[in-house]
Amino acid sequence: MNRLQKLVEQGAHGERPGRTAYAFNAAILPEPTRGLDWRPVTGFSPGDAILQDPDLKDVFAAAIKDGYSAVETL
């Protein structure tokens, strides 16, 4: 896929204590936290996301530069 995707670290039972990543290719993401997997967020729109949270500009810029950017989930 040649567009920015949003992925979250999620456990088998839906728990989400992990990170959120933005990537153009999920295959280059770092290893997920033990017991979690990277799962894509369907319906993610980078444009809508940045309008709702302008601070994502720096995160998206890092993803463009490095191929992905991972941030801690609060």
C-alpha positions in Angstrom: 0.0 0.0 0.0 1.4 3.4 -1.0 -0.3 5.6 1.5 0.1 6.4 5.2 -1.5 3.7 7.4 -2.3 3.8 11.1 -1.5 0.6 13.1 -1.9 -0.1 16.8 -0.3 -2.7 19.0 -3.2 -4.9 20.2 -3.5 -8.2 22.1 -5.5 -11.2 21.1 -8.4 -10.2 23.3 -8.6 -6.6 22.2 -6.3 -5.1 24.9 -4.4 -2.0 23.6 -1.7 -1.0 26.1 0.9 -0.6 23.3 2.0 1.9 20.7 0.4 3.6 17.7 2.4 3.6 14.5 2.0 5.4 11.2 3.7 3.7 8.3 3.8 3.4 4.5 4.8 -0.3 4.8 3.8 -2.2 7.9 6.6 -4.7 7.2 9.2 -2.2 8.4 7.7 -1.6 11.8 9.7 -2.5 14.8 8.8 -5.7 16.6 5.6 -5.3 18.6 5.6 -5.4 22.4 5.5 -9.0 23.7 2.0 -10.5 23.6 0.8 -7.8 21.1 0.5 -7.6 17.3 0.4 -4.7 14.9 -3.1 -4.3 13.7 -4.2 -1.8 11.0 -6.9 0.8 11.8 -9.5 0.6 9.0 -11.0 3.9 7.8 -7.9 5.9 8.8 -7.6 9.2 7.0 -4.4 11.2 7.5 -6.1 14.4 6.4 -8.9 14.0 8.9 -6.5 13.0 11.7 -4.3 16.0 11.2 -7.3 18.3 11.2 -8.4 16.9 14.6 -4.8 16.9 16.0 -2.3 19.3 14.5 0.4 17.8 16.6 0.4 14.8 14.3 2.2 16.9 11.7 5.6 16.1 13.3 4.7 12.4 13.6 3.6 12.3 10.0 6.8 14.1 8.9 8.9 11.5 10.7 6.9 8.7 9.0 7.6 10.3 5.6 11.3 10.7 6.4 11.9 7.2 8.0 9.1 5.1 6.5 7.3 4.9 9.8 6.8 6.6 13.1 5.7 4.9 16.4 4.4 6.8 19.4 3.4 5.6 22.9 -0.3 5.3 23.4 -1.6 7.3 26.4 
